[in-house]
Amino acid sequence: MTDRTTTTSDQATYYVYMVECRDGSIYTGITTNLARRMQEHLSRSSLAARYTKSHEAKKLIAAWETVGRSSASALEYRIKRLSHVQKVEMSEHPESALSIIPGIPRGTHLESDQKDQNENKDGDKSPDLRSCIYAPLSSEEIESIWQAVTNHPKQDLGEEGSF
């Protein structure tokens, strides 16, 4: 995994990630620096998500690289609406994320970053994932990030912040 972030949020590399918590729940979030964000969750400091302060993070289980905050937010929104079983399935098969997320036909290829919202079958407005760019991180990349954070929790992993 390389850090390819830039100064504008429409061009920056963002990561959508799923963390398994000690109680078996799954937390989903977005960040521009995955290692730093995992360190924040593990530390349970003021920079950690409210959820992971009360539900201790156990392991990074899946992550996707996206281009632009809008793409990351669209994927995060859809993942958060999945059942626990669907989230587990998605973490086990991150390359098939689109076939697990409702409303996106199997085989849809995500090609360009777009901020449009479409009304889904339930009548609510949700981000259109068909226009996002994403790539799942390999299990080796995920394990490497997790090991770096858990073996060296106080190392400097980049700029502080909630993303």
C-alpha positions as CSV (number, residue, x, y, z in Angstrom):
1,M,0.0,0.0,0.0
2,T,1.4,3.4,-0.9
3,D,0.4,6.8,0.3
4,R,-0.9,8.6,-2.7
5,T,-2.9,11.4,-1.0
6,T,-3.1,14.8,-2.6
7,T,-4.3,18.1,-1.3
8,T,-7.9,18.0,-2.7
9,S,-10.5,15.6,-1.3
10,D,-11.8,14.9,-4.8
11,Q,-8.4,13.5,-5.8
12,A,-7.1,12.2,-2.5
13,T,-6.8,8.5,-1.8
14,Y,-9.2,7.4,0.9
15,Y,-9.7,4.0,2.5
16,V,-13.0,2.5,3.6
17,Y,-12.3,-0.1,6.3
18,M,-14.0,-2.6,8.5
19,V,-12.7,-3.4,12.0
20,E,-13.9,-6.4,14.0
21,C,-14.5,-5.4,17.7
22,R,-14.0,-7.7,20.7
23,D,-17.7,-8.1,21.2
24,G,-18.1,-9.4,17.6
25,S,-19.5,-6.2,16.1
26,I,-18.0,-4.6,13.0
27,Y,-17.2,-1.0,12.8
28,T,-16.9,0.7,9.3
29,G,-15.1,4.0,8.7
30,I,-13.1,6.1,6.2
31,T,-9.6,7.6,6.4
32,T,-6.7,8.9,4.3
33,N,-4.1,7.1,6.5
34,L,-5.2,3.6,7.5
35,A,-2.3,2.8,9.8
36,R,-2.7,6.0,11.7
37,R,-6.5,5.5,12.0
38,M,-6.1,2.0,13.3
39,Q,-3.6,3.3,15.9
40,E,-6.3,5.9,17.0
41,H,-8.9,3.2,17.3
42,L,-6.6,1.0,19.4
43,S,-5.5,3.8,21.7
44,R,-9.2,4.7,22.4
45,S,-7.9,8.3,22.7
46,S,-10.0,11.4,22.0
47,L,-9.2,10.8,18.2
48,A,-10.8,7.3,18.2
49,A,-14.4,6.9,17.0
50,R,-17.0,7.1,19.7
51,Y,-18.0,3.5,18.8
52,T,-14.5,2.0,19.1
53,K,-14.0,3.8,22.5
54,S,-16.8,1.6,23.9
55,H,-16.3,-1.4,21.6
56,E,-12.6,-2.3,21.6
57,A,-11.1,-2.9,18.2
58,K,-9.8,-6.4,17.8
59,K,-8.7,-6.7,14.1
60,L,-8.7,-4.9,10.8
61,I,-10.7,-7.3,8.6
62,A,-11.1,-5.5,5.3
63,A,-10.2,-2.3,3.4
64,W,-10.8,-0.7,0.1
65,E,-8.8,2.1,-1.6
66,T,-10.9,4.8,-3.2
67,V,-10.3,8.0,-5.1
68,G,-12.0,10.9,-3.5
69,R,-13.9,11.4,-0.3
70,S,-17.3,11.1,-2.1
71,S,-16.4,7.6,-3.3
72,A,-15.3,6.5,0.1
73,S,-18.4,8.0,1.8
74,A,-20.7,6.2,-0.8
75,L,-19.1,2.8,0.0
76,E,-19.1,3.4,3.7
77,Y,-22.8,4.4,3.7
78,R,-23.7,1.3,1.8
79,I,-21.6,-1.0,4.1
80,K,-23.1,0.5,7.2
81,R,-26.6,-0.5,6.0
82,L,-25.7,-4.2,5.6
83,S,-26.6,-6.8,8.1
84,H,-23.8,-8.3,10.3
85,V,-23.9,-11.5,8.2
86,Q,-23.5,-9.5,5.0
87,K,-20.6,-7.5,6.5
88,V,-18.8,-10.7,7.4
89,E,-19.3,-12.1,3.9
90,M,-18.0,-8.8,2.5
91,S,-14.9,-8.9,4.7
92,E,-14.2,-12.5,3.6
93,H,-14.7,-11.6,-0.1
94,P,-13.7,-7.9,-0.5
95,E,-13.2,-8.2,-4.2
96,S,-16.9,-9.0,-4.6
97,A,-18.2,-6.0,-2.6
98,L,-20.6,-4.9,-5.3
99,S,-22.4,-8.3,-5.4
100,I,-23.0,-8.1,-1.7
101,I,-24.3,-4.5,-1.5
102,P,-28.0,-4.3,-2.4
103,G,-29.1,-2.3,-5.4
104,I,-25.9,-2.9,-7.4
105,P,-26.1,-5.5,-10.1
106,R,-23.4,-8.3,-10.1
107,G,-20.6,-7.5,-12.5
108,T,-20.9,-3.7,-12.2
109,H,-17.6,-2.1,-12.8
110,L,-16.8,1.0,-10.9
111,E,-15.2,3.5,-13.2
112,S,-15.4,7.2,-12.3
113,D,-15.8,9.4,-9.3
114,Q,-19.2,11.2,-9.2
115,K,-21.2,12.9,-6.5
116,D,-24.7,12.1,-7.8
117,Q,-27.3,10.4,-5.6
118,N,-30.0,8.1,-6.9
119,E,-33.2,7.2,-5.3
120,N,-33.1,3.5,-4.4
121,K,-36.1,1.0,-4.4
122,D,-36.9,1.9,-0.7
123,G,-37.3,5.5,-1.7
124,D,-34.3,6.9,0.2
125,K,-31.5,8.7,-1.4
126,S,-28.2,6.9,-1.2
127,P,-24.9,7.4,-3.0
128,D,-24.6,5.7,-6.4
129,L,-21.7,3.2,-6.1
130,R,-21.7,2.5,-9.8
131,S,-19.7,5.7,-10.2
132,C,-17.0,5.1,-7.6
133,I,-13.4,3.9,-8.0
134,Y,-12.3,1.4,-5.5
135,A,-9.8,-1.5,-5.0
136,P,-9.8,-4.0,-2.2
137,L,-6.5,-4.2,-0.2
138,S,-5.1,-7.7,-0.2
139,S,-5.1,-9.8,3.0
140,E,-1.3,-9.4,3.1
141,E,-1.6,-5.6,3.0
142,I,-4.3,-5.6,5.8
143,E,-2.2,-8.0,7.9
144,S,0.9,-5.8,7.4
145,I,-0.9,-2.7,8.5
146,W,-2.4,-4.4,11.5
147,Q,0.9,-5.9,12.6
148,A,2.7,-2.6,12.2
149,V,0.2,-0.9,14.5
150,T,-0.1,-3.6,17.1
151,N,3.6,-4.3,17.3
152,H,4.6,-0.6,17.4
153,P,1.6,1.3,18.8
154,K,3.5,4.5,19.6
155,Q,5.3,4.9,16.3
156,D,4.6,8.0,14.3
157,L,2.2,7.0,11.5
158,G,1.5,10.3,10.0
159,E,-0.4,13.5,10.6
160,E,-3.0,13.5,13.4
161,G,-6.6,13.9,12.7
162,S,-9.9,12.0,12.5
163,F,-9.5,11.0,8.9
